[in-house]
Amino acid sequence: MPVRPFIPEIDGWIIAVGALAGAACAIPGAWLLVRGRVMAGDAVTHAVLPGIAGAFLAFQSRDPLLMLAGAAVSGVACLLLAVVLERTLRVDRGAALGVAFTAFFAIGLVMIVQGADRVDLDPSCVLYGALELTPIDVVTISVPGLDSFTVPRAVPILLVALVVCGLVSWILFKELRLSAFDPGFAAAIGARPLVVDLLLAALVAMVSVAAFESVGSILVVALLAALPAGARMLTSRLGPMLLLGPALAVVASIVGHLAAIAVPPLASDALGDTSSAGSIAVVAGLLFLACALIGPERGIVLRVLRERRLRERIAREELLALLWRSQERGLPVQRVAVREHFQQMAVGRRVMMAAINALARSGLVDARDEQRILLTTEGSREASRVIRSHRLWESYLTEQASLRPDHVHATASRLEHVTGDALAAQLASETNATIDPHGHQIPQDEARG
């Protein structure tokens, strides 16, 4: 079956609605993430269902304000029920949320099923959305001085939700941040973290109402969690995180809808149609995995590379220190002694050979002899820096921390690899030592003298 062509008038609006829904969800989702309350967002997303269904059944209307009012009442009631269960019955917070939102969600489903034959309310639409149908349900917007234009009804609703979430985050940024990272202090200074919880619940309820008919409650949950989590993998700063979440939403909407168009025909005729909302949720999850793998600060790949570089640097410095100590005693360093030293450190042969080859390429050691390894003149200077740091730490720990001389070697061996010239100079000024606790000469700072 051939892939259908991209139709800008239809597919463009579908992508725009998906992007707006994702961006609107990503902002409150980011606040929930830093507060460790992502599951509370899930609970509110499910708990608004009775309010939405009640508004439908009572007024037989899809008016956004009526739906928002019902959803807000239902979502806040769910959170208050969870708080009551947690504080009065001493129920675990997670269990209290689970009991509250599942009860509200079940009530909402019963209300929808019972009233589905009397109002225009499709249970599957509530759960999975009807993103592909949004270009059909349009409204005409008239702007004074300009020609009127027609847009999908979901666009202005989601745009308002996005703007409200952005303005609340901007205006109340300090209060939200304080309540997120130090709720105890926030309560002490009168910032009312419980009110902030209810405000976030209201924002989640609002975006749920704005997005549920387009993308469904299930995708709202995915967007609330996956997009902020992906942004968190890319940055440790809260401000950029609030901007990266909506940016990832745009990428997820574009890639997800295009995949929903292209993948089923290419995969198999039996695969059938694919929901754009479901495809966007999948892409959002894949974006999180990609960010988790290659993120510049928390990415697994870069973290593994940094750890590998650190192990190799430590191995190089350990080898230089071993060669220095042997040279200090007037003994040649046999390769077998190097191998035994690294085995005691639980360092593998690959890391050991990488250290030897790197030092040889840098001209710090002479490894041409198959039996021995020698320090060069430049290598001696670099090795003296490592030994100096080690022995200064031993002196400092003995004098200032009152540790016994036979208890400081292991700690100094770790600290020597994270000691720069400035810290070494400070250690030297505080200890004023020229001999370490074991009676060995502390090398002088060659840069000074």
C-alpha positions as CSV (number, residue, x, y, z in Angstrom):
1,M,0.0,0.0,0.0
2,P,1.6,3.3,-1.0
3,V,2.3,6.1,1.5
4,R,-0.3,8.8,1.2
5,P,1.0,12.3,0.4
6,F,1.4,15.0,3.0
7,I,-1.5,17.4,2.8
8,P,-0.5,20.7,4.5
9,E,-4.1,21.9,5.0
10,I,-4.8,18.7,7.1
11,D,-1.5,17.3,8.3
12,G,-0.1,20.7,9.2
13,W,-3.0,21.4,11.5
14,I,-2.7,17.9,13.1
15,I,1.0,18.6,13.8
16,A,0.2,22.0,15.2
17,V,-2.5,20.7,17.5
18,G,-0.2,17.9,18.7
19,A,2.7,20.4,19.3
20,L,0.5,22.8,21.2
21,A,-0.9,19.9,23.4
22,G,2.6,18.7,24.1
23,A,4.0,22.1,24.9
24,A,1.0,22.9,27.2
25,C,1.6,19.6,29.1
26,A,5.4,20.0,29.3
27,I,5.3,23.1,31.4
28,P,3.3,21.9,34.4
29,G,4.9,18.5,33.9
30,A,8.3,20.1,34.5
31,W,7.2,21.5,37.8
32,L,5.7,18.2,38.8
33,L,9.0,16.5,37.9
34,V,11.3,18.7,40.0
35,R,8.8,18.3,42.9
36,G,8.9,14.5,42.5
37,R,5.1,14.5,41.9
38,V,4.8,13.2,38.3
39,M,2.4,10.5,39.4
40,A,0.3,13.3,41.0
41,G,-0.1,14.7,37.5
42,D,-1.1,11.2,36.3
43,A,-3.7,11.1,39.1
44,V,-5.1,14.5,38.3
45,T,-5.3,13.7,34.6
46,H,-7.4,10.7,35.4
47,A,-9.3,12.4,38.2
48,V,-10.7,15.1,35.9
49,L,-12.8,12.6,34.0
50,P,-15.8,12.7,36.4
51,G,-15.8,16.5,36.2
52,I,-15.7,16.5,32.4
53,A,-18.4,13.8,32.2
54,G,-20.5,15.7,34.7
55,A,-20.3,18.8,32.7
56,F,-21.4,16.9,29.6
57,L,-24.2,15.2,31.3
58,A,-25.5,18.3,33.1
59,F,-25.3,20.8,30.2
60,Q,-25.0,18.6,27.1
61,S,-22.4,21.0,25.9
62,R,-18.7,20.8,25.0
63,D,-18.2,24.4,26.1
64,P,-14.5,24.6,27.3
65,L,-15.3,26.8,30.3
66,L,-17.9,24.3,31.6
67,M,-15.5,21.4,31.1
68,L,-12.7,23.3,32.8
69,A,-14.8,24.1,35.8
70,G,-15.9,20.5,36.2
71,A,-12.4,19.2,35.7
72,A,-10.9,21.7,38.2
73,V,-13.5,20.7,40.9
74,S,-12.9,17.0,40.2
75,G,-9.1,17.2,40.1
76,V,-8.8,19.3,43.3
77,A,-11.3,17.0,45.0
78,C,-9.1,14.0,44.1
79,L,-6.0,15.7,45.5
80,L,-7.8,16.7,48.7
81,L,-9.1,13.1,49.1
82,A,-5.5,11.9,48.8
83,V,-4.3,14.4,51.4
84,V,-7.0,13.3,53.8
85,L,-6.2,9.6,53.3
86,E,-2.5,10.4,53.8
87,R,-2.8,12.6,56.9
88,T,-5.8,11.1,58.8
89,L,-5.4,7.4,58.0
90,R,-1.6,7.5,57.8
91,V,-1.7,5.9,54.3
92,D,1.4,6.1,52.2
93,R,1.3,9.0,49.7
94,G,1.6,6.8,46.7
95,A,-1.1,4.5,47.9
96,A,-3.4,7.4,48.8
97,L,-3.0,8.9,45.3
98,G,-3.6,5.4,43.8
99,V,-6.8,4.9,45.7
100,A,-8.1,8.4,45.0
101,F,-7.4,8.7,41.2
102,T,-8.5,5.1,40.4
103,A,-11.8,5.7,42.2
104,F,-12.3,9.0,40.4
105,F,-11.3,7.5,37.0
106,A,-13.7,4.6,37.4
107,I,-16.5,6.9,38.4
108,G,-15.8,9.0,35.3
109,L,-15.8,6.0,33.0
110,V,-19.1,4.8,34.4
111,M,-20.6,8.3,33.9
112,I,-19.4,8.4,30.3
113,V,-20.7,4.9,29.4
114,Q,-24.0,5.5,31.1
115,G,-24.5,8.9,29.3
116,A,-22.9,8.0,26.0
117,D,-26.3,7.4,24.4
118,R,-27.7,10.8,25.4
119,V,-24.8,13.1,24.7
120,D,-22.1,13.5,22.1
121,L,-19.4,11.8,24.1
122,D,-17.3,8.9,22.9
123,P,-15.4,7.0,25.6
124,S,-12.7,6.0,23.2
125,C,-12.3,9.7,22.2
126,V,-11.7,10.6,25.8
127,L,-9.0,7.9,26.2
128,Y,-7.3,8.0,22.9
129,G,-8.4,11.3,21.4
130,A,-9.3,12.1,17.8
131,L,-6.3,14.1,16.7
132,E,-6.8,13.2,13.0
133,L,-10.3,14.8,13.1
134,T,-9.2,18.1,14.5
135,P,-8.9,19.8,11.1
136,I,-12.6,19.0,10.5
137,D,-13.9,20.6,13.7
138,V,-13.2,24.3,13.0
139,V,-14.1,27.7,14.3
140,T,-14.0,31.1,12.5
141,I,-12.0,33.8,14.2
142,S,-12.5,37.4,13.3
143,V,-9.9,40.0,14.1
144,P,-10.8,43.7,13.7
145,G,-9.0,45.2,10.7
146,L,-8.2,41.8,9.3
147,D,-10.0,39.1,7.3
148,S,-11.6,36.4,9.3
149,F,-9.9,33.0,9.2
150,T,-10.8,29.4,10.1
151,V,-8.7,27.2,12.4
152,P,-9.4,23.9,14.2
153,R,-11.3,24.5,17.4
154,A,-8.6,22.8,19.4
155,V,-6.0,25.4,18.4
156,P,-7.2,28.5,20.3
157,I,-8.1,26.3,23.3
158,L,-4.6,24.8,23.5
159,L,-3.0,28.1,22.8
160,V,-4.8,29.7,25.7
161,A,-3.7,26.8,27.9
162,L,-0.1,27.1,26.8
163,V,-0.1,30.9,27.4
164,V,-1.7,30.5,30.9
165,C,0.9,27.8,31.9
166,G,3.7,30.0,30.6
167,L,2.5,33.1,32.4
168,V,1.9,31.3,35.7
169,S,5.4,29.8,35.5
170,W,6.9,33.2,34.7
171,I,5.0,35.3,37.3
172,L,5.2,32.7,40.1
173,F,8.6,31.3,39.2
174,K,10.2,32.0,42.6
175,E,7.3,30.6,44.5
176,L,7.1,27.5,42.4
177,R,10.8,26.9,42.6
178,L,11.0,27.4,46.3
179,S,8.1,25.1,47.0
180,A,9.6,22.5,44.6
181,F,13.1,22.4,46.2
182,D,12.5,23.3,49.8
183,P,8.8,23.0,50.8
184,G,9.7,23.2,54.5
185,F,11.3,26.6,54.1
186,A,8.5,27.7,51.8
187,A,6.0,26.8,54.5
188,A,8.0,28.6,57.1
189,I,8.1,31.9,55.2
190,G,4.4,31.7,54.3
191,A,4.7,30.5,50.7
192,R,2.0,27.9,51.2
193,P,3.3,24.8,49.4
194,L,-0.2,23.2,49.6
195,V,-1.6,26.1,47.6
196,V,1.1,25.6,45.1
197,D,0.1,21.9,44.9
198,L,-3.5,22.9,44.2
199,L,-2.4,25.5,41.6
200,L,-0.4,22.8,39.8
201,A,-3.4,20.5,40.0
202,A,-5.5,23.2,38.4
203,L,-2.9,23.7,35.6
204,V,-2.9,20.0,34.9
205,A,-6.7,19.9,35.0
206,M,-6.7,22.8,32.5
207,V,-4.3,21.2,30.0
208,S,-6.2,17.9,30.4
209,V,-9.4,19.5,29.5
210,A,-7.8,21.4,26.6
211,A,-6.1,18.3,25.2
212,F,-8.3,15.4,26.1
213,E,-10.6,15.6,23.0
214,S,-7.7,16.0,20.6
215,V,-5.1,13.7,22.0
216,G,-6.9,11.8,24.8
217,S,-6.1,11.4,28.4
218,I,-3.5,8.7,27.8
219,L,-1.3,10.9,25.6
220,V,-1.7,13.7,28.1
221,V,-0.1,11.5,30.8
222,A,2.7,10.6,28.4
223,L,3.4,14.2,27.5
224,L,3.3,15.3,31.2
225,A,6.0,12.8,32.0
226,A,8.2,12.0,29.0
227,L,8.8,15.5,27.7
228,P,10.0,17.1,31.0
229,A,12.0,14.0,31.8
230,G,13.8,14.3,28.4
231,A,14.4,18.0,29.0
232,R,15.8,17.1,32.4
233,M,18.4,14.9,30.7
234,L,19.5,17.8,28.6
235,T,20.0,20.4,31.3
236,S,20.2,20.8,35.1
237,R,18.9,24.4,35.1
238,L,15.2,24.9,35.6
239,G,14.7,27.8,33.2
240,P,16.1,26.1,30.1
241,M,14.2,22.9,31.2
242,L,10.9,24.8,31.0
243,L,11.8,25.8,27.4
244,L,13.2,22.5,26.2
245,G,10.1,20.6,27.1
246,P,7.9,22.5,24.6
247,A,10.7,22.2,22.0
248,L,10.7,18.5,22.4
249,A,6.9,18.5,22.0
250,V,7.2,20.1,18.6
251,V,9.7,17.5,17.5
252,A,7.6,14.7,18.9
253,S,4.5,16.0,17.1
254,I,6.2,16.3,13.7
255,V,8.0,13.0,13.8
256,G,5.1,11.2,15.4
257,H,2.5,12.3,12.9
258,L,4.8,11.6,9.9
259,A,5.5,8.2,11.3
260,A,1.8,7.5,11.7
261,I,1.4,8.3,8.0
262,A,4.4,6.4,6.7
263,V,5.0,3.4,8.9
264,P,1.8,1.4,8.5
265,P,1.9,1.2,4.7
266,L,5.7,0.5,4.7
267,A,5.4,-2.2,7.4
268,S,2.5,-4.3,6.4
269,D,-1.0,-4.1,5.0
270,A,-2.2,-6.0,8.0
271,L,-0.9,-3.4,10.4
272,G,-3.8,-1.1,9.7
273,D,-4.1,2.6,10.6
274,T,-2.0,4.1,13.3
275,S,-3.2,6.7,15.7
276,S,-1.2,10.0,15.4
277,A,-1.7,10.6,19.2
278,G,-0.3,7.1,20.0
279,S,2.6,7.6,17.6
280,I,3.4,11.0,19.2
281,A,3.4,9.3,22.6
282,V,5.8,6.7,21.3
283,V,8.1,9.3,19.8
284,A,8.0,11.3,23.1
285,G,9.2,8.1,24.8
286,L,11.9,7.6,22.3
287,L,13.0,11.2,22.6
288,F,13.4,10.7,26.3
289,L,15.5,7.6,25.7
290,A,17.7,9.5,23.2
291,C,18.1,12.4,25.7
292,A,19.0,9.8,28.4
293,L,21.6,8.3,26.2
294,I,23.3,11.4,24.7
295,G,22.3,14.3,27.1
296,P,25.3,16.6,27.7
297,E,25.0,16.4,31.5
298,R,23.1,13.3,32.4
299,G,23.5,11.3,29.3
300,I,24.6,7.7,29.7
301,V,27.0,7.7,26.8
302,L,28.8,10.9,27.8
303,R,28.8,9.8,31.4
304,V,30.4,6.5,30.4
305,L,33.0,8.4,28.3
306,R,33.7,10.8,31.2
307,E,34.2,7.9,33.6
308,R,36.4,6.1,31.1
309,R,38.6,9.2,30.6
310,L,38.8,9.6,34.4
311,R,39.9,6.0,34.9
312,E,42.5,6.4,32.2
313,R,43.8,9.7,33.7
314,I,44.0,8.1,37.1
315,A,45.8,5.1,35.7
316,R,48.3,7.5,34.0
317,E,48.9,9.4,37.2
318,E,49.2,6.2,39.2
319,L,51.9,4.9,36.7
320,L,53.8,8.2,37.0
321,A,53.7,8.0,40.8
322,L,54.9,4.4,40.7
323,L,57.8,5.3,38.4
324,W,58.7,8.3,40.6
325,R,58.8,6.2,43.8
326,S,60.9,3.5,42.2
327,Q,63.3,6.2,40.8
328,E,63.4,7.8,44.3
329,R,64.6,4.4,45.6
330,G,67.0,4.0,42.8
331,L,65.2,0.9,41.4
332,P,64.2,0.3,37.8
333,V,60.6,-0.4,37.1
334,Q,59.9,-3.8,35.5
335,R,56.8,-4.2,33.5
336,V,55.7,-7.1,35.6
337,A,55.8,-4.8,38.7
338,V,53.5,-2.3,36.8
339,R,51.1,-5.1,36.0
340,E,51.0,-6.3,39.6
341,H,50.4,-2.7,40.8
342,F,47.4,-2.3,38.5
343,Q,46.0,-5.7,39.4
344,Q,46.0,-4.6,43.1
345,M,44.1,-1.5,42.0
346,A,41.6,-3.7,40.1
347,V,42.5,-2.0,36.9
348,G,42.3,-4.2,33.7
349,R,45.0,-4.8,31.2
350,R,43.3,-2.6,28.6
351,V,43.3,0.5,30.8
352,M,46.9,-0.2,31.9
353,M,48.2,-0.5,28.3
354,A,46.2,2.6,27.3
355,A,47.9,4.5,30.1
356,I,51.4,3.3,29.1
357,N,50.8,4.1,25.4
358,A,49.3,7.6,26.2
359,L,52.3,8.5,28.4
360,A,54.7,7.2,25.7
361,R,53.0,9.3,23.0
362,S,53.1,12.4,25.3
363,G,56.9,11.9,25.8
364,L,56.4,11.4,29.6
365,V,57.8,7.8,29.7
366,D,60.1,5.7,27.6
367,A,58.5,2.3,27.0
368,R,60.7,1.1,24.2
369,D,62.3,-1.5,26.5
370,E,60.2,-4.6,26.6
371,Q,61.1,-5.2,30.2
372,R,61.3,-1.8,31.8
373,I,59.5,1.6,31.7
374,L,61.5,4.8,32.4
375,L,60.5,8.3,33.2
376,T,61.6,11.1,30.9
377,T,62.7,14.5,32.1
378,E,59.2,15.9,31.3
379,G,57.6,12.8,32.9
380,S,59.6,13.4,36.1
381,R,58.2,16.9,36.4
382,E,54.6,15.6,35.9
383,A,55.2,12.8,38.3
384,S,56.5,15.1,40.9
385,R,53.3,17.1,40.8
386,V,51.2,13.9,41.6
387,I,53.6,12.9,44.4
388,R,53.6,16.4,45.8
389,S,49.8,16.4,46.0
390,H,49.7,13.0,47.6
391,R,52.3,13.8,50.3
392,L,50.7,17.2,51.0
393,W,47.4,15.5,51.6
394,E,49.1,13.0,53.9
395,S,50.6,15.8,55.9
396,Y,47.4,17.7,56.0
397,L,45.3,14.8,57.2
398,T,47.9,13.9,59.8
399,E,48.2,17.5,61.2
400,Q,44.7,19.0,60.7
401,A,42.5,15.9,60.9
402,S,44.6,14.1,63.6
403,L,44.7,10.9,61.6
404,R,47.5,8.3,62.2
405,P,50.2,8.2,59.5
406,D,49.3,4.6,58.6
407,H,45.7,5.7,58.0
408,V,46.2,8.5,55.4
409,H,47.7,6.8,52.4
410,A,44.4,5.4,50.9
411,T,42.6,8.7,51.3
412,A,45.5,10.7,49.9
413,S,45.7,8.3,46.9
414,R,42.1,9.3,46.0
415,L,42.5,13.0,46.7
416,E,45.7,13.4,44.7
417,H,43.8,12.9,41.4
418,V,41.4,15.8,42.0
419,T,44.0,18.3,43.3
420,G,44.9,21.3,41.2
421,D,47.8,23.7,41.5
422,A,45.7,26.2,43.6
423,L,44.6,23.6,46.1
424,A,48.1,22.1,46.4
425,A,49.5,25.6,47.1
426,Q,46.8,26.1,49.8
427,L,47.7,22.7,51.4
428,A,51.4,23.7,51.3
429,S,50.7,27.0,53.1
430,E,48.5,25.4,55.7
431,T,50.9,22.5,56.5
432,N,54.2,24.2,55.8
433,A,55.7,20.7,55.5
434,T,58.7,19.6,53.6
435,I,58.7,16.0,54.8
436,D,55.5,13.8,54.8
437,P,54.4,11.7,57.8
438,H,56.4,8.7,56.5
439,G,59.7,10.6,56.3
440,H,59.7,11.2,52.5
441,Q,60.7,14.4,50.9
442,I,57.8,16.4,49.5
443,P,58.7,17.6,46.0
444,Q,58.7,21.4,45.6
445,D,56.5,23.3,43.3
446,E,58.6,23.6,40.2
447,A,56.4,26.4,38.8
448,R,57.5,28.5,41.8
449,G,61.0,27.6,42.1
